[in-house]
Amino acid sequence: MTAVSEQVGKWLAEFTRQPEAEPWLHQLREAGFRRFSELGFPTTHDEEWRFTNVAPIARTAFGFRPAKPVLNLPGGVKQLSPDPARLALPSNQNAFAALNTAFLGEITVIEVPAGAIVEQPIEIVYQVPASAEAVAVHPRTLILIGNHAQCAIIETFQGEGVYFTDAVTEIVAGQGAVVDHYKVQQESPQAYHIAGMQTTLGRDANFSTHSISLGGALVRNDSGAVLSEGTEATLNGLYLVTGTQHIDNHTVIDHAKPHGTSHELYKGILDGSAHAVFNGRIIVRKDAQKTDSKQTNKNLVLSDDAVIDTKPELQILADDVRCTHGATIGQLDAESLFYLQSRGIGKKEARSMLTYAFAQDILDRIKIAPLKESLEKALFEKFHEYAQ
């Protein structure tokens, strides 16, 4: 028996135990499981996964649990019934996206009507309660934003104990839409979190997303955006890992049309024996002239045993463009540390202050005050732990 068939066999029993579904959903599940069966889990021999070993997920027997979110929808925002025409098996060769499709159940579809200006954020919370067995949840979210609509979205992932979150989020923003998106990953220290977000942006749309990763034992975030003509996209991220945590952030910004602008800033803080990965790819298509794109990855390493692998990529097929990228890996500045200590601040407190200052650049970009305050509190507690 091959390794792939062994892995698939563990999931087959749970797949067949799913509740009966409408024919269209049953067919989609079947297609997802077939794709998963063909691919199996990725290994470190796959270029896209060479720094991230998902063997702990592949060898664990998870029970299936429906992924039902808690929703906070402001006035004017609608929750729709799933439309088979809008749901499909993700086209990429991603086993986790296929597995998500194989276990489709509670599908969250949200619509912001054209021209709507939504003052309060749309909140989507996935919470996995403690369980006697290891469980897997497969959240699927589709957010449709009409032409010239404006909204903010907060996706939060939390839980207790040992579990596996396999999430897929799709965002479709129409012409001239303005969207401010936040993903807050606060999974339990024993959890596995694999998530993909794909965004398709209409002409002259303005989209920003902020990925904040604080929890999880093994985490992979895939974030992609396809830009139309005149689109502006911002992808920001902050990840904090300590102990034996592992986090892998992969981003793809695809400039498909001319006059697009993108900005990307990911910052990481590593302590203990943690391992972080950043892979950022910018694609500029042949016809995407006048593209302006900038990508930056900065990492603060607080321990000799922590490891960061960073790989910025540019794939430019047009000639009239302006694209830059850069990556830095450093430690706390010794002169700044000495300065604070010379002012009567203890070494641990000084380390905590400088670490917080490194993260502040990302926090200051969060426009929702209550979210910013809650994250500042969570980060302060984490930095206090680092200082011990």
N, C-alpha and C positions, 0 to 999 in steps of 0.2 A: 504494500500500500504506500503510495507517495505521500510526501508531507502535505501537499495541497489537498488530497482527498481526505486525509486525517483531519485537517482543519475544517473542511467543509462538512464532514460527518458530524462534528460537534454541534454545528448549527442547524443541521437538517431536521433533527427532532423538534427543536423549538420552532422552526419554520412551519412544520406541518401542524403544530399545535395552535396556530393562530386562529382566531375566530373567523367564521365565514365572512366573505366580503362580496360586494357587488362585482359583477363580471369584469368591468374595466379595471377595478382595483386588483382583483385576483390576477388578471393577466399582467398587470404592471409588476406585482410582487414576483410572479413567476419569471418574468424577464430579468428582474433584479437578481434573483437567486441564481439564474443561469449564468449571468455575467460574473457574479461573485465566484461561482463554481469554476469558471474558466480561469479567472485571475488568481484566486487564492490571495492570502495576505502578502503584501510586499515584503521584501527582505532587504538587507543591507547591500545586496548585489544590484538592486535597482538604483539607478543614479539619483532619482528623486528622494530616495529613502536611505541613502548610504550612511547617514549619521544618526539614523533613528531606527532602533530595533524594536519592532512591535511583537516580538515573540511572547512577551508576558500576556498580551491580549489573545494571541492565537492559541496559546495552550491552556487558557482558562475556560472553564465551562460556565457560561452565563445563562441564567434564566431570563426569559423575555418579560419585559414590563412595558405597558403602554406609556407613551410620553405625552402626558396631558399638561399643557402649560397653564399658568395663572396669567390672565390677560387684564390689562388696564387700558381700555380703549377710550380716548377722548371723544367728545361729541363730533359727529360727522364722519368718523372712521368706521368702516363696516367690516364685520367678519363674514366671509363668504363660505358657502359650501364648496368643497373641492370640485374643480372643473376638469374632467379628464383631458380636455384639449390643452390645458395649461400645465399639466403634470406629465413628466416623462422621465425616463431613465437618463441620468446625467451622461453626456456623451463621452466624457473623458475615461481613461483607463484607470479608474480609481476604485479599488476593491471596496473601500469603506463607503463610498457613495452608492455603489451597487448593493452593499449590505443594507444600507439605510432604506433603499427602495424595496428590498425584499421584505422588510418588516414595516412597511407603511401601514399606519393605522390612524392615529389622531393627526390629521394634516391641518395645520393652521394656515389659513389664507386670509390676508388682511388687505383691504383696499382703501386708499386715500383718494377721494374723487378729484377729478380735474379742477384746478383753480382753488381748491380748499387750502386755507391757511390754518394749520392745527397748532394751537398755542401750547397745549400740554403734551408731554412726550407719550408716545405709544410704548407701553411696557409689556415685555414678554418674559416670564420667569419660568424656567425649568428647574424643578426641585426634586431630587431623588431622595426619598426618605430612607432611613436605616432599614436594613433587611437582614434576615438570617442567612441568606444566600447571596452570592454575587449575581447581580442583575445587569442587563443591558437595556438601554433606552435609545430610541432612534428618532429624535425630534426632526420634523420636516416643516419648514416655514417658508411660505411664499408671500412676499409683500409687493403689492402693485401700487404705484404712485402715479397719479394722472398728470397730464400736461400742466405745467405752471403751478402745481401744488407744492406746499411747503410743510415739512414735518420733521420731528426728531423721533428716533427709535432707540430703545434700550433693550438689549437682549442680555439676560442674566442666567448663568448656569451655576447651580449649587447642589449640594447633597451631603449625605453622610455614609460612611462605611466604604466598602469595596464595590465598585460598579463601573460600568463602561458607558459613556455617552458618545454616540455616533450621530452627529448632527449635520444636517444640510440646510442652509438658508439661501434662498434666491430672492434678489431684489431687482425689480424692473422699474426704472424711473423714466417718466415721459419727458417730452421736450420742455425745456425751461424749468424743470422741477428743481427744488432745493431740499436736500436731504442730509440730515445730520444723524449718523448712526454710531451707536456704542455697543460693544460687546464686552461684558464683564464676566470673566471666567474665575469663579471662586469655588471650584470643585473641592471635594475632600482630599486630604493628603494621600489617601489610598486609591483614588479614582484614576481612571483612564479617560482621556478626553480627546477625541478626534473630530474635527469640525471643518467643513468646507463652506465658504460663502462666495457666491458668484453674483456679481452686479452687472446689469446691462443698463447703460445710460443713454438717454436720448440727446438730441441736439441741444446745445447750450445749457445742459443740466449742470448743477453744482452739487457734488456729492463729497461727503467726508465720512470716514469711519475711524473709530478709535478702538483698538483692541487692547484690553487690560487683562493680563494673565497673572493671577496670584496663587492659584492652587493647582492640585493635580499631581500625581506621581509621574505620569507620562502624558504629554500634551503635544498635539499637532494642530496648528491652525493654518488652513489654506484660505487665502483671500485673493480673489481675482476681480478685476473690473475691466469692462470693455467700453471704451470712450467713443462717442460720436463727434461730429464736427462741432468745434467750439466748446466742448465739454471741459469742465474743471473737476479734477478728482484729487482728494487728499487721503492718504492712508497713513495713519499714525499708530504706534504700538508701544506698550510698556510691559515688560515681563520681568518678574522677580522670581528667582529660583534659589533654593538652598537645600542643605542635606543632600539627598540623592535624586532630587527632582530632575526631570528632563523635559525641555520644551523646544519645539521646532516650529518656527514661523516661516511659511513659504508664501510669497506674494507675487502676483503677476498683474502688471498694468499694461493693457493692450490698447495702444493708440491706433484705432482702426481707420480714423478719418482725420483730415487736416485741422489745424488751429486748436489742437487739444493741449491742455496744461495739466500736469500732475506733480504732486509734491508727496514725498514719503519720508517719514522720520520714525525709526524704531529704536528704542533704547532698552537695554537690558542690564540688570543688576544680578550678579552671580556670587554666591557664597557657598561654603561647605565643599562638597564634592559634586556640585550640580553641573549639568551640561546643557548648554543652549545652542540652538542652530538658527541662523537667519539666512534665507535665500531669497533675494529680491530680484525679480526679472522685469525688465522694461522692454516691451516690443513696440517698435515703430514700423507700421506697415508701409508698403511702397508708396501709397497715395497720401500718407499722413504727413504732408509737408507742413512747415511752420509749427511743429511740435516743440513744446518746452517742457522738459521733465527733469526733476531733481530727486535723487534718492540718497538717504543718509542712514547709516546704522552705527550707533555708538554703544559701547559696552563698558561697564564698570565691574572689574573683577576684584572681589574682596578677599579671596582665598587662593593659596597656591595650588589647591587641588581642583578648583573649578575650571571648566573648559568651555570655550566658545568657538564655534565654527561659523564663519560668516562668508557669504559668497554673493556679491552683487553681480548682476548680469545685464548687459545691454545687447539687444538684437535690433539693429537699425538698418532698415531697408530703404529709407528715404534719405535725401541729401541735404535738404534745407531744414535742419533741426538744431536744437540746442539741448543736449542731454548730459547730465553729470551724475556721478555716483561716488560714494566714499564710505569707508568703514574704519572705525577706530576701536582699539581695545586698550584700556588703561586701568590704573589703580588710583586710589585716592591721592590727591595732590599733597605731597609731604609739606610743602611750604604753607598751604592753607591749614593743614592739620596743626602745624606748629604755631601758626598765628592764633588760632582759636584757643589752643592750650595756654599760650602766653597771656591770654585774657582771662584766665582762671576757669576755663571750661575743661572738664575732665576728658580724657582721651576717648572713652566710650561715647560720651555725649557728642564730642566733636565729630567722630566717625559717623554717628547717626545723622547729624546736621548736614554734613557734606553729602552723604548718600541721598538724603531727602532732596537736597538742592539739585542733584543730578536728575532726579525724577520730576522735579517741579515743572520743567519745560513742557512735559506732556500734560500734566495736570492742569496747567494754565490754559490749555486749549479746549478743555471741557466746558461747554457753554451752559450745561444744566446744573444750577447751583446745588441742589440737594445731592445729586450724584457726585459732584466734585467733593463736597464735604464728607460724604460717606467713604469715598476712596482715600481722601486725605487721612481720615481716621484709621482706616485699614492699613495704609502704608506706614503711618506713624508707629502702629503696633508692631509691624514687621521689622521696621528699622530699629526699633528698641530691642527686638530679639537679636538682630545682627550685632548690636553693640555689646551684648552680654559676653 
